[in-house]
Amino acid sequence: MRCSPGQLLRAHCSSWTRNGNGRWSAAHRRLAVIAAAAACTVTLAGCVTPAFNTSSYRQKTQESASEMAGLVGTARLAASAYLQGKLYSATADTIVSDAENDAGDIVTQWTSVQPPTAQAENIMSKAQTLLSDTSDQLTALRIAVRKGDRQQIGSLLTKLGPAIPKLKKLAAAG
């Protein structure tokens, strides 16, 4: 026997109705609680967790530096390909803009974590300038790409070049 999509939908949805006394069944209430918990988990996943000790602060710093190094590499590759005529300006702009936005998010999230110890404050003092300056240079690169200023792009690529090894060193050592 073949059923139409409407018949299948009605048959499936009829099991999702309230029970005789107008209340949802226990299974439906559990499903609603699980769905709400999943929504909360997804919402809170973007939040930054606090650093309770120097080790966790160091790890957050290492993760931030590693992510930033990847963004710089991606932006440099896109801008370089644009200069070589291998990438359209709109594509380069999109890639560099995304890298800039992500870098800003990294800096914002990382600086929102309070260093828990004096040793963590030392880590912060080393990393903050590097992360912030790199993010600022990505902003300048985005502006240069949008303007089509090839000379400025070349200059910024030169400035961003040393940032990757510094970020990788920070990511390895914290």
LOTI-463154 format. One record per atom (N, C-alpha, C): x, y, z; residue in three letters. Coordinates in steps of 0.02 Angstrom, whole numbers, plus 50000, padded with zeros to 5 digits. Layout:
<pts>
XYZALA ...
</pts>
This chain:
<pts>
500424994250000MET 500005000050000MET 500445006250000MET 500295010949957ARG 500695017049951ARG 500325022749986ARG 500715026950020CYS 500425032650055CYS 500685039050023CYS 500275044050022SER 500495050549997SER 500915053850052SER 501325058750033PRO 501715062250084PRO 501275065350138PRO 500685067850119GLY 500235070750168GLY 499985065550218GLY 499835059550194GLN 499605054150238GLN 500165052150286GLN 500775051750260LEU 501345049950303LEU 501455055250356LEU 501405061550336LEU 501505066950384LEU 500965066850439LEU 500335065850418ARG 499805065550469ARG 499895059650515ARG 500105053950488ALA 500215048050530ALA 500785049250579ALA 501325052350555HIS 501895053750597HIS 501715058950650HIS 501385064250630CYS 501235069750676CYS 500695067950726CYS 500285063050711SER 499755061250758SER 500055058550823SER 500655055850819SER 500975053350880SER 501255059050922SER 501265065150895TRP 501535070850931TRP 500995075150964TRP 500415072450972THR 499865076351003THR 499875075451078THR 499495079451111ARG 499445079151184ARG 499045073051204ARG 499155070751264ASN 498765064951287ASN 498055067151305ASN 497655062651327GLY 496945063851338GLY 496785069451386GLY 497215070851435ASN 497065076051484ASN 497365082851464ASN 497575083551401GLY 497825089951377GLY 498545091451394GLY 498915086651420ARG 499615087751438ARG 500065083751390ARG 500655086151382TRP 501135082451341TRP 501355076251379TRP 501515071151343SER 501745064951375SER 502435066051405SER 502635061551448ALA 503285062051481ALA 503845061951429ALA 503765057951377ALA 504275057551324ALA 504345064251289ALA 503785067551276HIS 503815073951243HIS 504125079251288HIS 503975079051352ARG 504285083851398ARG 505035082751402ARG 505255076351404ARG 505975074951405ARG 506305077551341ARG 505975076551285LEU 506245078851221LEU 506305086451222LEU 505815089951249ALA 505835097251252ALA 506405099551297ALA 506525096151353VAL 507075097951397VAL 507745096751362VAL 507805091251327ILE 508425089751291ILE 508545094951236ILE 508025096851200ALA 508085101951148ALA 508295108651177ALA 508005110451234ALA 508185116751267ALA 508905116651291ALA 509115110951319ALA 509805110251342ALA 510285110751284ALA 510115107651228ALA 510545107951169ALA 510595115151143ALA 510045118751143ALA 510055125651120ALA 510495129951166ALA 510455128851231CYS 510865132551278CYS 511605130851268CYS 511755124551256THR 512445122451245THR 512735125751184THR 512355125951130VAL 512595129151069VAL 512685136551080VAL 512235139751115THR 512275146851129THR 512885148451172THR 513005144451222LEU 513565145751268LEU 514235143551241LEU 514245139651187ALA 514875137151160ALA 515325142851138ALA 515035148451116GLY 515435154051095GLY 515705158251152GLY 515485156951212CYS 515705160851269CYS 516405158651291CYS 516765163251319VAL 517435161751343VAL 517395159351415VAL 517735153951429THR 517755151451497THR 518325154851534THR 518275155651599PRO 518805158951637PRO 519425154451643PRO 519985157651654ALA 520595153951668ALA 520685153751744ALA 520695147651771PHE 520735146851843PHE 521445146551869PHE 521915145251823ASN 522615144851844ASN 523065146751785ASN 523705147151797THR 524175149251745THR 524165144451687THR 524105138051701SER 524105133051647SER 523525134051599SER 522925135151626SER 522355136151581SER 522405142751544SER 522695147951575TYR 522795154251540TYR 523305153451484TYR 523835149751498ARG 524345148451447ARG 524025144751388ARG 523605139851403GLN 523285136051350GLN 522835140551307GLN 522455144851339LYS 522035149451301LYS 522455154051257LYS 523015156251283THR 523475160551245THR 523765156651186THR 523965150451197GLN 524245146351144GLN 523725145151088GLN 523115143751108GLU 522575142551058GLU 522445148951018GLU 522435154651052SER 522315160951018SER 522875162450968SER 523495161450989ALA 524065162750945ALA 524065158050886ALA 523905151750897SER 523885146950842SER 523345148750791SER 522755150550816GLU 522215152550770GLU 522405158850732GLU 522715163650766MET 522925169850734MET 523445168550680MET 523905164050693ALA 524415162350642ALA 524085159550579ALA 523585155450587GLY 523235152650530GLY 522865158150491GLY 522575162850526LEU 522215168350493LEU 522695172750454LEU 523275174150484VAL 523775178350450VAL 524015174750387VAL 524145168350393GLY 524365164550334GLY 523855164650279GLY 523225163850296THR 522685163950247THR 522635170750214THR 522645176050254ALA 522585182850227ALA 523185184550183ALA 523785182550204ARG 524385183850164ARG 524355180250097ARG 524125173950099LEU 524075170050038LEU 523585173349989LEU 523005175450015ALA 522505178649972ALA 522765185249943ALA 523065189349984ALA 523315195849961ALA 523885194849910ALA 524305190049923SER 524855188649877SER 524595186049810SER 524095181649812ALA 523795179149750ALA 523455184849712ALA 523155189449748TYR 522845195349717TYR 523375199449681TYR 523945200749714LEU 524485204649684LEU 524755201249621LEU 524765194749621GLN 525015190849563GLN 524495190049508GLN 523895192549520GLY 523365191949470GLY 523035185149469GLY 523135181249521LYS 522855174449524LYS 522195174249562LYS 521985179949589LEU 521375180149629LEU 521025186849615LEU 520375186549604TYR 519985192749594TYR 519985196849658TYR 519915203449649SER 519925207849707SER 519355206449755SER 518765204849728ALA 518195203449772ALA 518315197149815ALA 518635192149785THR 518785186049822THR 519315187449875THR 519835191049855ALA 520355192849904ALA 520075196949960ALA 519635201649944ASP 519315205849995ASP 518915201550044ASP 518545196850018THR 518145192550062THR 518585188450108THR 519115185550081ILE 519555181350122ILE 519905185550175ILE 520175191250155VAL 520535195550203VAL 520045198450254VAL 519455200350233SER 518955202950280SER 518755197750331SER 518655191550308ASP 518485186150355ASP 519055185050405ASP 519675185150381ALA 520245184350425ALA 520275190050476ALA 520155196150452GLU 520155201950498GLU 519615201250551GLU 519015199450531ASN 518465198650579ASN 518625193250630ASN 518875187650607ASP 519045182150652ASP 519615184150699ASP 520095187850673ALA 520655190250716ALA 520395194850770ALA 519935199250752GLY 519635203750802GLY 519265199850856GLY 518915194550834ASP 518565190350883ASP 519055186850930ASP 519605184550902ILE 520115181250944ILE 520385186050996ILE 520555192050975VAL 520825196951022VAL 520305198751075VAL 519685199751054THR 519155201451102THR 519055195951153THR 519015189751129GLN 518905184151175GLN 519505183151221GLN 520105183551193TRP 520705182351233TRP 520785187751286TRP 520665194151268THR 520755199551317THR 520205199551369THR 519655195951357SER 519125195751407SER 519275190851463SER 519805186851455VAL 519995182051507VAL 520475185551555VAL 520295185751618GLN 520705188951669GLN 521295184351687GLN 521915186851684PRO 522485182751705PRO 522415181151780PRO 522425174851799PRO 522295173051869PRO 522895173851916PRO 523495174251888THR 524095174551930THR 524585179751901THR 525095181251940ALA 525615185851916ALA 525985182751856ALA 526095176251858GLN 526425172851801GLN 525985173451738GLN 525335172851746ALA 524875173551690ALA 524885180851664ALA 524975185651708GLU 525035192651686GLU 525645193651643GLU 526185190051659ASN 526795190351617ASN 526645187551547ASN 526275182051545ILE 526085179151480ILE 525665184251442ILE 525195187451476MET 524765192451444MET 525175198151415MET 525655200651453SER 526045206351430SER 526435204651366SER 526665198451360LYS 527035196351300LYS 526555195551241LYS 525985192751254ALA 525535190851199ALA 525095196451175ALA 524895200951219GLN 524395205951202GLN 524615210351144GLN 525215212751146THR 525455217151093THR 525475213451026THR 525735207451027LEU 525785203550965LEU 525095202150935LEU 524625199950976LEU 523955198350951LEU 523595204650926LEU 523635210050965SER 523295216250945SER 523595219350883SER 524265219650881ASP 524595222550822ASP 524455218550759ASP 524445212050766THR 524305207750709THR 523595208950684THR 523125209450729SER 522445210850710SER 522385217650675SER 522745222650701ASP 522745229250670ASP 523045229050599ASP 523565225150590GLN 523865224550524GLN 523405221050475GLN 523005216350499LEU 522515213150455LEU 521975218150435LEU 521795222650480THR 521315227950463THR 521605232450409THR 522235234350417ALA 522565238550366ALA 522615234850299ALA 522735228250301LEU 522775224350240LEU 522095224150205LEU 521565223450243ARG 520895223350214ARG 520755230050179ARG 520935235450211ILE 520825242150182ILE 521225242850117ILE 521845240650118ALA 522265241150059ALA 521985236850001ALA 521745230950018VAL 521465226649965VAL 520845229849936VAL 520415232649978ARG 519805235949952ARG 519975241949908ARG 520495245549926LYS 520705251349886LYS 521075249149823LYS 521315243049824GLY 521735240749767GLY 522425243849769GLY 522645245849828ASP 523295249049837ASP 523845243749840ASP 524105242149782ARG 524595236649777ARG 525235238049817ARG 525455244249819GLN 526065245849857GLN 525945244749932GLN 525385246949956GLN 525225246050027GLN 525135238650044GLN 524825234949999ILE 524735227750010ILE 525415224450016ILE 525875226149971GLY 526545223249973GLY 526905224950038GLY 526825231250060SER 527135233450123SER 526855229550182SER 526195228650182LEU 525875225050238LEU 526045217650237LEU 526115214750178LEU 526325207750174LEU 527015206950205LEU 527445211750193THR 528115211650223THR 528085212250298THR 527645216650323LYS 527575217550396LYS 527265211350428LYS 526785208250394LEU 526445202450422LEU 526875196050420LEU 527355195850376GLY 527775189850369GLY 528075187450435GLY 528415191750472PRO 528725189650535PRO 528215187850590PRO 527595189950581ALA 527095188650633ALA 526955181150639ALA 526975177550584ILE 526795170350587ILE 527295166450631ILE 527955167150621PRO 528405163550666PRO 528345165650739PRO 528215172150750LYS 528125174550819LYS 527505171450850LYS 526965171250811LEU 526335168150836LEU 526425160750848LEU 526785157450804LYS 526905150250813LYS 527335148950875LYS 527825153350886LYS 528235152750946LYS 527815153651009LYS 527375158651007LEU 526925159751063LEU 526455153951073LEU 526225151051018ALA 525775145351022ALA 526125139251051ALA 526765138651038ALA 527145132851063ALA 527335133851137ALA 527485139951155ALA 527745141151223ALA 527225144051270ALA 526785148351244GLY 526295151751287GLY 526645157151320GLY 
</pts>
